[in-house]
Amino acid sequence: MIAGGKMVVAERSQACVVLDLSTLGARIQLIDPEEAPSAAVLHLPGGIVRKAARRWQREDVAGYEFCEPS
């Protein structure tokens, strides 16, 4: 899967690219290569909105685990 998404932290949002999506989490490519937020609300394809925590980051790609069940 490659689709547009958005990460929201407090009042700030940033565009991202969703590379992979599962029931447990998502692999996200950052548009601005900086440190990914440790926690964010992910707005994913299909109208999915989930709270998530960053578990890893390698350059501009980060893995997020969903914090609550869908």
N, C-alpha and C positions, 0 to 999 in steps of 0.2 A: 504494500500500500504506500502510495506517495500522495499526500493531500495536504492542503493548507489547514492550519490551525492557529490557535492563539493561546498564549500563556498570560494569566492575570495574577499580579501580586499587588496587594493593597489597591491603590488607585492606578497603577501602571500596567499597561498591557503591551505585549510584543508579539509580532507575528512569528510563526515557526512552521516547520514542515514536519508532518507526521510520517515517519518512515515505516514504523510497524505499530500495530495496535493489537492487544490481547485483552482478555478479561481481567488480567492482573496488573497491566501497565502499558506503557507506550515508550517507543524510542523516538526521540525528537531531535531534529536538526535545527539549531539556532540560526536565525538570520543575522543577528549581530554577534560575532564571535567574542563572547565574554563568558564569565562564569555564570552558569545557569542558576536560577534561584533554588534554594534548598527545598522550598515548598511553593506550590502554585496551584491555581485552579486552571485546569486544561479545558479548553473549548475545542473539541475534536470533531472530525467529520460525522455527519449524521445527526447533528444536534446534541451530541454527548457532552456533558459538562461534569468533570470529576475533580475532586481534590486529590493532589498527588505529591509525593515526596521524591526528591532526586536521590537515586541510589548510586549512580556513577556518572562520570563525564569524561570523554576523550575528545579533546579539541572542541569542535562545534557540534558534537553529538552527545546527547544525555539520555539516560534511562530513568524513567519515572515509574514508581509503584503507586497504584491507587490506594488511598488511605481508608476508604470505606467501600463496602460491597455495593454493586450496582443495583 
